[in-house]
Amino acid sequence: MKTKHAFLAIIAALVASVIISVSVLAQQQGGGGQNPPPEPPQEAITACNGKAKGKTCQIQAPQGTVTGTCQDFNQQLVCVPEGGPPSDGGQPPAR
């Protein structure tokens, strides 16, 4: 009976060590699945050249002219469309 309990204790310890190892490895590799935000398009950077933070800017997009404001992003000013950048990676919000 003691042999069976010892065997189960060893199995439980092995399973726990595998779970802990996988968890630590996942945190080291990806920070829990969070990706950094994508880089803004060059047009958004160019639209704020020579402008101050908070100033109005415009970008020519496939659907027409998009108006926004110059905002900080990774130590540079970029034109962020009114309503913010698209959250789904699609087009900026329609007006």
Beta strands, then each sheet from edge to edge (+ up, - down):
strand 1: 56-61
strand 2: 64-73
strand 3: 76-81
sheet 1: 1+ 2- 3+
end
